[in-house]
């Protein structure tokens, strides 16, 4: 089933929480992120406000630590 991943600039912690929830769901379902999701999340992370970037990485580390390697270049491996 084809799906569309929207790339967006996170404007709030709620949008970051939704992104982390999507990552967790895909990791649970597929055992990893597909390339489309990975690219979309990395792009959103690159263009996000620094506070939202920090929040995203903190929440991934807390909720889906097995996904941190997708974001290591952005500090996720710390």
C-alpha positions in Angstrom: 0.0 0.0 0.0 1.5 3.3 -1.1 1.6 6.1 1.5 2.7 9.7 1.5 5.0 11.0 4.1 4.7 14.8 4.4 7.8 16.8 5.1 7.0 19.7 7.3 8.7 22.2 9.5 7.8 21.4 13.1 6.2 24.5 14.7 5.3 23.0 18.1 6.2 20.2 20.5 2.9 18.6 19.6 4.1 18.2 16.0 7.3 16.7 17.3 5.3 14.3 19.5 3.3 13.2 16.4 6.5 12.6 14.5 8.0 10.5 17.3 4.7 8.6 17.5 4.9 7.9 13.7 8.5 6.7 14.1 7.5 4.4 17.0 4.6 3.0 15.0 6.7 2.3 12.0 9.5 0.8 14.0 7.0 -1.5 15.8 5.3 -2.5 12.6 8.3 -2.8 10.2 11.3 -3.2 12.5 12.8 0.0 11.0 12.1 3.1 9.1 11.8 3.0 5.3 13.9 5.4 3.3 11.0 7.7 2.6 10.2 8.1 6.3 13.9 8.4 7.2 14.5 11.2 4.7 11.4 13.1 5.7 12.2 13.0 9.4 15.8 13.9 8.8 14.7 16.9 6.7 12.2 18.0 9.3 14.9 17.7 11.9 17.4 19.7 9.9 15.1 22.7 9.4 13.5 22.6 12.9 14.0 25.3 15.5 16.9 24.2 17.8 14.6 23.8 20.8 12.3 21.5 18.8 15.4 19.5 17.5 16.5 19.0 21.1 12.9 17.9 22.1 12.7 15.5 19.1 16.0 13.8 20.0 15.1 13.6 23.7 11.8 12.0 22.9 13.2 9.5 20.4 15.8 8.6 23.0 13.1 8.0 25.6 10.5 6.4 23.5 12.3 4.7 20.5 16.0 4.4 21.4 16.4 1.8 18.7 15.7 4.6 16.1 18.5 6.9 17.3 20.9 5.6 14.7 18.7 7.2 12.0 19.5 10.6 13.5 23.1 10.3 14.7 24.5 13.0 12.5 22.1 15.4 14.3 23.2 14.4 17.7 21.0 11.4 18.2 23.8 9.1 19.1 24.8 11.1 22.1 
